[in-house]
Amino acid sequence: MKPSIEFDHQLIKRYNQTGPRYTSYPTALQFDESFSLDDYRQAVQRSNQSGRGLSLYFHIPFCDTVCFFCACNKVWTRDRSKTTPYLERLFKEIEMQAELFDSSRVVEQLHWGGGTPTFLNNDEMRLLMEKTRQHFTLLDDDSGEYSIEIDPREADRESIKLLRELGFNRMSLGVQDFDEKVQKAVNRIQSQEQTFEVLNGARDAGFLSVNVDLIYGLPHQTEAGFVKTLDRVLEAEPDRFSIFNYAHMPSLFPTQKKMNEADMPSADEKLAILHAASERLLQAGYIYIGMDHFAKPDDELAIAQRNETLYRNFQGYSTHAECDLVGMGATSISLINNTYAQNRKTLAEYYQAIDAGHLAVYRGVQLTEDDELRRDVITRLISHFHLNFAQLDKRWNIRFEEYFAKELNNLQPMTEDGLIEISASDIFVTTKGRLLIRNICMVFDAYLKPEMQNRFSKVI
């Protein structure tokens, strides 16, 4: 099988700038507080005419301990009673959201993220799923993509079995690194025994897919140490891997200041880690899906990529592209029709809005036709590594070569460097360019300005 990526160290160093991860386009920097609840309701009304399925995202923000590297929206607490007032508001939000959507719309995708979703106890997880089933039309088989993020320190075989019974069929398992020195530096002490108990428990319970998250760029990491962790996880043959680049932005995420920058690997060492890890995964038969993700060739993500039906959203890569995303819980983001809408970020603000009988939406953006077109272009590139001009011309009633004449000109240096190949009808991202897909997508971003660069992570 032809390798799905190719390393060119000099090119990567030259192109390794900061840029968006494109879980949305426009990015959240364009969300505005002039976007109102009425705008959101009107978007739902338009979407109800579409016949599209639904994707539900529930944000559970609580964590028992804080991982110093984490850039997620979370609430660090040892007080388990805090889940009660949160769930009370979340249940009310479920009711209010469900009233807006046509009950015939089936939930094809469901995701619990955090924070740590299994911070909830078993009874609370049952109640949350029961409330969801009461107000939305969930599937009773495994045809949907129902996934959950798992911290192995907050789960065991019993809770994993329960999650399967509740309808979850996919899991993302946080590992990051098994090296004890690294774990101590980032305040995430997690044994191999805990990790594999949960992973094997998921297999025994019948989960269809298990993804393992690893992070490179953390204090004290080395190429040899990271590969040792990867080799240990490879023994269990998970279906997918996410190999994330740690983004050190302490001005945005203060807990990152608790790590010693002098202990972090250099840019060259980080690249060596990624190269070695990628080679190991390719040798083990995994293919590069894109944006840090690897999967087995028979995994549904790999199949969707070959069929050009793969999609990318706030939860990563997905096989369910034609869904409206309803985000619930503090900080969650919805994608309804041609709008993005985000909930209040702090618990106090979220509680206040729900207690007043309102949805917690406080900002968002309504996409213009140009936004939707560019989102389509970026999504196709970042998911399929391919762009066919005729398909876009037909869908958007444009002539690609004319509409994107400036962008095609700006892509010429990337063509000369062998990152992409441009013909009269297509753009193909080469195996050399796939690791730099964010750079390629940035050419089509109408909002990206130099002064925004410090708000994003490095592409590698």
Wavefront OBJ file of the C-alpha trace (Angstrom):
o trace
v 0.000 0.000 0.000
v 1.336 3.452 -0.884
v 2.264 5.499 2.241
v -0.448 8.020 3.077
v 2.041 10.698 4.165
v 5.615 11.624 3.316
v 7.997 13.624 5.528
v 10.057 16.430 4.078
v 11.746 17.983 7.113
v 12.907 21.136 5.352
v 9.479 21.869 3.900
v 7.773 21.223 7.238
v 10.138 23.603 9.021
v 9.530 26.268 6.386
v 5.743 25.941 6.501
v 5.371 25.341 10.253
v 3.481 28.527 11.058
v 0.427 29.015 13.244
v -3.067 28.594 11.861
v -6.633 27.391 12.501
v -7.532 23.720 12.910
v -10.742 24.394 10.926
v -13.201 22.578 13.123
v -15.371 25.411 11.851
v -15.257 27.999 9.109
v -15.437 30.826 9.844
v -13.500 30.128 13.040
v -14.808 31.067 16.476
v -12.899 34.360 16.244
v -15.675 35.551 13.922
v -18.493 34.725 16.365
v -20.268 37.905 17.425
v -22.607 38.782 20.300
v -24.954 40.584 17.916
v -26.133 37.094 16.941
v -29.409 36.656 18.846
v -31.712 33.932 20.071
v -34.131 34.950 17.334
v -31.382 34.332 14.772
v -30.899 30.881 16.262
v -34.621 30.039 16.244
v -34.942 31.169 12.624
v -32.011 28.956 11.670
v -33.725 25.975 13.321
v -36.941 26.736 11.423
v -35.015 26.723 8.152
v -33.237 23.516 9.086
v -36.523 21.770 9.900
v -37.403 22.053 6.211
v -34.239 20.237 5.177
v -34.980 16.712 6.342
v -31.432 16.439 7.652
v -30.583 14.270 10.628
v -29.345 15.672 13.925
v -26.057 15.493 15.774
v -26.213 16.144 19.529
v -23.231 17.282 21.575
v -23.332 17.435 25.379
v -20.564 19.249 27.222
v -19.760 17.875 30.688
v -17.186 20.371 31.978
v -16.044 18.796 35.259
v -12.612 17.297 35.952
v -11.355 15.805 39.212
v -7.817 17.012 38.520
v -6.469 19.551 36.078
v -4.091 18.404 33.346
v -1.710 21.333 32.941
v -1.583 21.007 29.133
v -5.368 21.097 28.664
v -6.922 23.794 26.468
v -10.506 22.562 26.849
v -13.296 24.435 28.606
v -13.437 22.681 31.969
v -14.246 23.131 35.651
v -11.716 21.629 38.035
v -13.373 20.356 41.202
v -13.344 17.470 43.673
v -16.926 18.295 44.670
v -19.070 15.674 42.948
v -22.267 17.367 44.124
v -21.707 20.097 41.520
v -23.066 17.784 38.867
v -26.591 18.046 40.317
v -27.262 21.738 39.551
v -25.534 21.360 36.200
v -27.686 18.434 35.109
v -30.834 20.212 36.298
v -30.067 23.039 33.850
v -28.923 20.671 31.127
v -32.218 18.775 31.334
v -34.109 22.072 30.960
v -31.979 22.969 27.971
v -32.716 19.587 26.374
v -36.449 20.290 26.757
v -36.163 23.793 25.287
v -34.012 22.685 22.367
v -36.243 19.707 21.565
v -39.291 21.984 21.325
v -37.635 23.756 18.390
v -36.798 20.698 16.306
v -39.125 18.483 14.317
v -39.469 15.198 16.219
v -39.152 13.238 12.974
v -35.494 14.228 12.718
v -33.371 11.273 13.804
v -30.227 11.702 15.906
v -27.557 10.110 13.700
v -24.640 11.307 15.791
v -24.309 11.868 19.542
v -21.242 12.859 21.533
v -20.448 13.494 25.206
v -17.324 15.598 25.666
v -15.661 17.605 28.352
v -14.145 17.978 30.754
v -14.667 14.416 31.816
v -18.098 12.987 30.918
v -17.651 10.043 33.296
v -17.236 12.508 36.156
v -20.977 11.815 36.257
v -21.885 8.747 38.281
v -23.696 5.805 36.706
v -27.156 6.947 37.804
v -26.548 10.429 36.399
v -25.392 9.012 33.071
v -28.549 6.904 32.896
v -30.699 9.956 33.629
v -28.983 12.079 30.990
v -29.508 9.456 28.299
v -33.101 8.836 29.413
v -33.815 12.566 29.205
v -32.278 12.702 25.744
v -34.336 9.746 24.518
v -37.463 11.297 25.985
v -37.105 14.461 23.920
v -35.141 13.461 20.818
v -35.490 10.548 18.404
v -32.462 8.357 19.064
v -31.561 5.247 17.112
v -31.981 1.857 18.772
v -29.302 0.108 16.721
v -25.650 0.801 15.936
v -26.236 2.644 12.670
v -25.564 5.955 14.397
v -22.233 7.323 15.606
v -22.693 7.614 19.392
v -19.372 8.440 21.023
v -17.905 9.514 24.345
v -14.570 10.867 25.563
v -13.090 8.734 28.351
v -10.447 9.467 30.979
v -9.418 5.965 32.150
v -8.915 7.322 35.676
v -12.646 8.051 35.776
v -13.971 4.777 34.368
v -13.904 1.028 34.938
v -15.363 -2.078 33.330
v -18.724 -1.539 35.039
v -19.164 2.029 33.795
v -17.947 1.061 30.301
v -20.503 -1.757 30.169
v -23.193 0.712 31.238
v -22.230 3.171 28.516
v -22.578 0.436 25.913
v -26.014 -0.440 27.295
v -26.999 3.223 27.065
v -26.252 3.208 23.330
v -22.652 4.378 22.992
v -20.720 2.456 20.363
v -17.551 4.530 19.941
v -15.021 5.760 22.452
v -12.072 8.147 22.516
v -9.595 7.191 25.216
v -7.186 9.756 26.655
v -3.676 8.389 27.228
v -1.246 11.192 26.248
v 1.947 9.453 27.515
v 2.840 6.538 29.823
v 6.203 7.990 30.880
v 5.993 8.692 34.641
v 8.245 11.740 34.411
v 6.034 13.264 31.709
v 2.864 12.411 33.645
v 4.168 14.115 36.778
v 5.148 17.251 34.835
v 1.662 17.607 33.331
v -0.244 16.502 36.473
v -1.827 13.461 34.862
v -0.868 10.306 36.722
v -2.401 7.408 34.817
v -1.242 3.817 34.990
v -1.090 1.416 32.100
v -3.292 -0.944 34.101
v -6.079 1.660 34.333
v -5.824 2.398 30.637
v -5.939 -1.167 29.371
v -8.683 -2.174 31.787
v -10.915 0.400 30.113
v -9.728 -0.374 26.576
v -10.234 -4.106 26.998
v -13.523 -3.450 28.789
v -14.715 -1.526 25.723
v -13.817 -4.452 23.491
v -15.602 -6.915 25.780
v -18.678 -4.665 25.939
v -18.924 -4.557 22.143
v -17.815 -1.002 21.305
v -17.422 -0.746 17.539
v -14.479 1.622 17.600
v -11.869 2.747 20.128
v -9.657 5.769 19.499
v -6.554 6.505 21.581
v -5.304 10.072 22.101
v -1.578 10.768 22.451
v 0.056 14.205 22.738
v 3.573 15.125 21.638
v 5.438 18.240 22.771
v 4.948 17.789 26.526
v 7.735 18.329 29.095
v 10.455 15.625 29.192
v 9.194 13.876 26.078
v 11.736 12.320 23.734
v 11.450 10.395 20.506
v 12.435 7.139 22.214
v 10.091 7.677 25.162
v 7.092 8.564 23.010
v 7.610 5.586 20.709
v 7.789 3.345 23.790
v 4.301 4.532 24.803
v 3.034 4.135 21.250
v 4.403 0.606 20.967
v 2.711 -0.363 24.206
v -0.644 0.944 22.979
v -0.171 -0.660 19.561
v -0.132 -4.053 21.268
v -3.857 -3.529 21.940
v -4.524 -2.586 18.286
v -7.003 0.274 18.778
v -9.066 1.176 15.730
v -7.818 4.748 15.561
v -5.130 7.054 16.923
v -5.097 10.791 17.426
v -1.529 12.103 17.682
v -1.960 15.700 18.828
v 0.589 18.477 18.771
v 0.674 20.186 22.167
v 0.004 23.901 21.704
v 1.735 25.967 24.381
v -0.309 29.160 24.743
v -0.158 30.073 28.461
v -1.567 33.551 27.824
v -4.832 31.892 26.772
v -4.677 28.856 29.098
v -3.131 29.860 32.456
v -2.701 26.332 33.840
v -0.059 25.774 31.157
v 2.173 28.147 33.152
v 2.559 25.349 35.712
v 4.790 23.465 33.271
v 8.449 24.351 32.823
v 9.064 25.478 29.249
v 12.738 24.525 29.568
v 11.656 20.878 29.923
v 9.699 20.872 26.669
v 11.170 19.251 23.562
v 12.667 21.513 20.910
v 10.969 22.034 17.573
v 13.380 19.526 16.006
v 12.666 16.942 18.710
v 8.903 17.418 18.294
v 9.232 16.838 14.580
v 11.346 13.748 15.239
v 8.647 12.432 17.597
v 5.918 12.960 15.021
v 8.016 11.396 12.273
v 8.870 8.325 14.332
v 5.292 7.888 15.556
v 3.884 8.249 12.042
v 6.350 5.723 10.639
v 5.409 3.271 13.400
v 1.715 3.650 12.670
v 2.157 3.297 8.916
v 4.277 0.182 9.441
v 1.535 -1.217 11.673
v -0.971 -0.824 8.827
v -2.722 2.402 9.835
v -3.328 5.148 7.294
v -3.223 8.896 7.775
v -6.733 10.333 7.815
v -5.604 13.908 8.344
v -5.175 16.504 11.082
v -3.434 14.184 13.586
v -5.709 11.190 12.932
v -4.741 7.659 11.885
v -7.078 4.701 11.361
v -7.024 1.118 10.153
v -7.818 0.759 6.434
v -11.141 -0.959 7.154
v -12.230 1.692 9.678
v -15.301 3.693 8.680
v -13.262 6.915 8.623
v -10.813 5.449 6.127
v -13.648 4.103 3.992
v -15.446 7.475 4.082
v -12.258 9.254 3.073
v -11.787 6.957 0.066
v -15.428 7.548 -0.896
v -15.064 11.300 -0.291
v -17.924 11.321 2.225
v -15.739 12.149 5.227
v -16.606 15.287 7.177
v -14.975 17.406 9.885
v -16.661 19.246 12.762
v -16.014 20.236 16.379
v -15.731 16.587 17.444
v -13.159 15.799 14.736
v -13.683 13.616 11.682
v -17.104 12.075 11.126
v -18.975 9.952 8.619
v -22.227 11.876 9.186
v -21.788 15.023 7.130
v -25.374 16.034 6.485
v -26.454 16.665 10.077
v -27.322 19.806 11.985
v -25.276 19.934 15.184
v -27.065 20.898 18.413
v -24.622 21.761 21.197
v -25.889 21.658 24.781
v -24.198 22.560 28.031
v -21.893 25.445 28.927
v -19.577 26.650 26.093
v -21.005 24.192 23.541
v -21.323 25.230 19.895
v -24.151 24.450 17.477
v -24.079 24.392 13.678
v -27.658 24.822 12.496
v -28.421 25.434 8.835
v -26.028 28.261 7.918
v -25.282 29.519 11.440
v -22.906 28.817 14.303
v -24.163 29.553 17.812
v -22.276 29.241 21.110
v -23.585 28.895 24.669
v -22.473 30.947 27.653
v -19.069 29.859 28.916
v -19.176 30.128 32.711
v -21.485 28.013 34.855
v -22.963 31.114 36.502
v -23.904 32.680 33.160
v -25.182 29.383 31.790
v -27.328 28.781 34.887
v -28.689 32.327 34.800
v -29.852 32.005 31.189
v -31.496 28.600 31.675
v -33.135 29.659 34.953
v -34.666 32.629 33.130
v -36.281 30.208 30.693
v -33.984 31.048 27.783
v -31.502 29.088 25.746
v -27.946 29.968 26.748
v -26.852 31.109 23.261
v -24.932 34.375 23.541
v -22.943 34.702 20.316
v -22.617 33.238 16.861
v -22.447 34.024 13.176
v -24.725 33.650 10.184
v -22.740 32.506 7.193
v -22.837 34.357 3.904
v -22.918 32.383 0.675
v -19.198 33.074 0.314
v -18.638 31.653 3.823
v -20.565 28.495 2.959
v -18.642 28.068 -0.295
v -15.276 28.511 1.418
v -16.327 26.170 4.226
v -17.150 23.565 1.578
v -13.748 24.040 -0.065
v -11.861 23.787 3.233
v -13.894 20.781 4.383
v -13.225 18.890 1.157
v -9.501 19.622 1.302
v -9.072 18.757 4.973
v -11.184 15.601 4.693
v -10.447 14.216 1.219
v -7.147 15.884 0.185
v -8.900 16.525 -3.124
v -10.962 19.253 -4.727
v -12.889 18.838 -7.980
v -13.780 22.150 -9.598
v -16.815 20.862 -11.505
v -18.474 19.586 -8.320
v -18.121 23.002 -6.709
v -19.203 24.811 -9.866
v -22.396 22.760 -9.980
v -23.202 23.106 -6.287
v -22.453 26.830 -5.952
v -23.120 28.067 -9.489
v -19.620 29.472 -9.936
v -16.620 29.052 -12.201
v -13.949 27.919 -9.757
v -11.000 29.212 -11.776
v -12.547 32.690 -11.888
v -13.978 32.839 -8.355
v -10.747 31.645 -6.770
v -8.281 33.131 -9.238
v -6.354 34.906 -6.460
v -6.236 31.762 -4.342
v -5.037 29.617 -7.242
v -2.250 32.121 -7.831
v -1.335 32.073 -4.129
v -1.150 28.269 -4.247
v 1.608 28.319 -6.868
v 4.494 28.239 -4.355
v 2.913 25.154 -2.775
v 2.666 23.589 -6.220
v 6.343 24.302 -6.846
v 7.205 22.804 -3.456
v 5.273 19.638 -4.280
v 2.578 20.017 -1.620
v -0.236 20.014 -4.157
v -0.871 19.227 -7.795
v -3.251 21.463 -9.756
v -4.768 20.360 -13.046
v -7.406 22.030 -15.211
v -10.112 20.317 -13.163
v -8.762 19.361 -9.741
v -6.500 20.062 -6.805
v -4.796 17.030 -5.283
v -2.891 17.220 -2.001
v 0.232 15.083 -2.302
v 1.516 12.720 0.376
v 4.151 15.376 1.061
v 1.486 18.059 1.548
v -0.962 16.199 3.773
v 0.818 17.041 7.014
v 0.588 20.694 5.965
v -3.090 20.639 5.026
v -3.834 23.514 7.385
v -1.479 25.749 5.383
v -3.268 24.820 2.170
v -6.687 25.518 3.676
v -5.503 28.874 5.010
v -5.150 30.142 1.437
v -8.966 29.963 1.114
v -9.649 31.678 4.483
v -11.063 35.150 3.795
v -10.789 36.235 7.442
v -7.250 35.224 8.353
v -5.066 38.210 9.168
v -1.471 38.360 10.454
v -2.591 39.853 13.779
v -4.687 36.730 14.441
v -1.775 34.343 14.203
v -1.011 34.274 17.928
v -4.512 32.903 18.585
v -3.715 29.607 16.868
v -1.341 26.698 17.377
v 1.537 25.668 15.119
v 0.469 23.355 12.304
v 3.095 20.749 13.323
l 1 2 3 4 5 6 7 8 9 10 11 12 13 14 15 16 17 18 19 20 21 22 23 24 25 26 27 28 29 30 31 32 33 34 35 36 37 38 39 40 41 42 43 44 45 46 47 48 49 50 51 52 53 54 55 56 57 58 59 60 61 62 63 64 65 66 67 68 69 70 71 72 73 74 75 76 77 78 79 80 81 82 83 84 85 86 87 88 89 90 91 92 93 94 95 96 97 98 99 100 101 102 103 104 105 106 107 108 109 110 111 112 113 114 115 116 117 118 119 120 121 122 123 124 125 126 127 128 129 130 131 132 133 134 135 136 137 138 139 140 141 142 143 144 145 146 147 148 149 150 151 152 153 154 155 156 157 158 159 160 161 162 163 164 165 166 167 168 169 170 171 172 173 174 175 176 177 178 179 180 181 182 183 184 185 186 187 188 189 190 191 192 193 194 195 196 197 198 199 200 201 202 203 204 205 206 207 208 209 210 211 212 213 214 215 216 217 218 219 220 221 222 223 224 225 226 227 228 229 230 231 232 233 234 235 236 237 238 239 240 241 242 243 244 245 246 247 248 249 250 251 252 253 254 255 256 257 258 259 260 261 262 263 264 265 266 267 268 269 270 271 272 273 274 275 276 277 278 279 280 281 282 283 284 285 286 287 288 289 290 291 292 293 294 295 296 297 298 299 300 301 302 303 304 305 306 307 308 309 310 311 312 313 314 315 316 317 318 319 320 321 322 323 324 325 326 327 328 329 330 331 332 333 334 335 336 337 338 339 340 341 342 343 344 345 346 347 348 349 350 351 352 353 354 355 356 357 358 359 360 361 362 363 364 365 366 367 368 369 370 371 372 373 374 375 376 377 378 379 380 381 382 383 384 385 386 387 388 389 390 391 392 393 394 395 396 397 398 399 400 401 402 403 404 405 406 407 408 409 410 411 412 413 414 415 416 417 418 419 420 421 422 423 424 425 426 427 428 429 430 431 432 433 434 435 436 437 438 439 440 441 442 443 444 445 446 447 448 449 450 451 452 453 454 455 456 457 458 459 460
